[in-house]
Amino acid sequence: MLTLSAVGGAQAGHSPAGAGVADGASAPTVHPDRWPAVTWPLAADPAIEARIRALLASMTLEEKVAQTVQADINSITPEDMARYRLGSILAGGNSGPGGKPFATRAEWLRLADDFHRASTAPRDGRPGIPALFGIDAVHGHNNVVGATLYPHNIGLGAARDPALVAKIAAATALELRATGFDWTFAPTLAVPRDERWGRSYEGFSEDPHVVAGYAAGIVEGYQGRAGAPDFLGADKVIATAKHFIGDGGTADGRDQGDARIEEAELRDVHGAGYPPAIAAGVQAVMASFSSWNGDKLHGHRGLLEDVLRGRMGFGGFVVSDWNAHGQLPGCSNDTCPAAVNAGIDMVMAPDSWRGYYENTVKDVRAGRIPMTRLDEAVARILRVKLQAGLFDAPAPSQRPLGRRTDLVGHSDHRALARQAVRASLVLLKNNGRLLPLSPKSRVLVAGDGADDLAKQSGGWTLTWQGTGTRREDFPGATSIWDGLRRRIEAAGGEATLSINGHHAGRRPDVAIVVFGEDPYAEFQGDVRTLAYKPGDDADLALLRRLKAEGIPVVSVFLSGRPLWMNREINASDAFVAAWLPGSEGDGVADVLLRGDDGAIAHDFRGRLSFSWPRTAVQVPLNVGDADYAPQFPFGYGLRYGEHAELPLLSEDAGIAGGLVPHGLYLARGAAATGSRMQLIGADGAEIAVAGATAASADGSIALRSIDHRAQEDARLIEWRGSGRAAFALNTFAANDLTRETNGDVLLMLTLQLREAPTADVWLDVGCGADCAARVRIDADLGALPTHAWLRVGVPLKCLQGAGADMRRIDRPLRIETAGRLALALTRVELGTNPDRTLACTTR
């Protein structure tokens, strides 16, 4: 059993797989002959190969380089495309037509037409080359308003149904084609081994056999069967196996981190899904942001060329991840010969494409990238385009599915998604055989997830992180409450929605409480422990209150990973892991409720695709070890025909000092677990920051997400000079910082000054209702270089000297000014290594 300290490090005495590889050491030489040999299923087509040779012979250097570049639609216009003729565009998680994230099918299709015309318009008497249009359609066509949203992969893995997953991929392909897309960045074939990773829900399972068993079917669902007449036909799209390789095995579950493991584990666990995907003819592979034993995958020729292409026979093209090439040593987002030479064929340079294109032309001319390597990359891209029939296809709106106005959110697709929801639910507890419920009962439905479509859909839903949406952004979708109410009322029962669980009149027969994680995606979804909402016990209090009233409680838990939930499970009579079910909440009601005739209509089918932790610091890196003893093992899941009274579980989280994270308040631009962000306008109104943007009603202060080292990993806060306004970070519980204060620790802000202050600026901390302390920082801020990221510290002793009671800090940061100021923040924490220390000025 792997246990972790409260700050996430391995405890002494534990030696994980791969021990012996020193942190930061160069990765061992890869041994391609030890990897699976795969036969590429597509024989060379002489006509296509002749056409590729003719195209290469006619293309200029600039045109060749352009084919290897991919730009985001928020950073390129059709006019730019007509000039540069890039090989591909993508729609990132927060990108939409005209910068509009909540766009309709018609708006997406019109944009696709515009870029298609720009890329194919003749130039110098020669026809253009159509651009590929890609998107992260990872649980349905999740960026498009009204599209069908399927359960995220973690739920599909619990269903143990490869045929169902293949049908979902085929249905998603139809909705993609109906909006002008021909490429999806799916499937994710990661094997997450540490659910603190914020992308865990994108993995089907911790078990490589489950992932491998899904890979071929989902690829064929998107693309069709290799060699069949419908392969990459008008109703299919190009699939992408991602992220090659090891992103599910990074140390401490850190996104873009380092997989410190031996080659055998990299191959057998994290590489398991790639041989079947390649054997099915997957046309693209996306390289991982992460590293293997200190070496970034985007620069690892041994894995990208010798293993993936040489040993495994992959015949498509390799695409990079979002500006990931810029993380290689000696590279930046604007230039990176090392990534191309290592085997990256198409570089995703979403907002850096222009500089990258210009510098790559120079790199080829200077011999830093051999012309033979460039020709090889271009040929691979052209081959995929030709096999997909893009050269002979009309504009997207004129293709067969482009004319179909009914495919987005089609009733058949919603029925399929509802089936998937039913199949994915896992029953962990059913004491007293409380479930299934009679729909003729008086049912109280409570919890903040009951009628929240964003929460039940999770990240990668209309926006990158799945935040900032409204109910009207989900036309045609049904919340879990919608499904329960409809079934109960139709059967003559009584359904009442009360988010806080309060009820009037007759006592309900049963309460269904729907709660769970708020939406998140990569970067911002990483956590330090598997404790559920540490420091915020509101959901637990609701469950306990209902139980104290003598009301039987069914918990429906929404999450992108297993979490330590022992207290909540103890407070429930029945407990259902519903994962992130998507747009069809009816599927939950189908399983929880009996049929109108009293018979079981749908039994639980789901089995855990990830083992469930016994403590908040247990992660399944050593699945299969004799001493690994989770609370609920991989494969666990009750059926209605089975009965096992679950005894009370231990409520010891295994974290010294309690569940509240200590010393981290803002990470990668998002409030850390246990903290929350807030704006206070000049009118005194308080605004909770929930999405990528926020602003006070009086216009005195605004906030938006920006990029620092990764996509949207910082927040730009702008004071408009129209009155005294503030940005604040608050914690759900008070923190005792006495020890840190005595140890000369500082409150550290990783920040970038965008606009110097025009008036006095105050930084303060709060310690309950009767004490606070503040220091003036405008002089120090004004002396900082603009547009430079720095770690700026304020000594805790300074704040203590200004009057703060360091035993009970519940507002670790508040910045206030009446003047103009623009400040970007990516991290706020306690630390000891600032680049600059602010003077202790209290007046």
Disulfide bonds with the S-S distance in Angstrom:
Cys331-Cys336 2.18
Cys767-Cys771 1.62
Cys798-Cys840 2.04
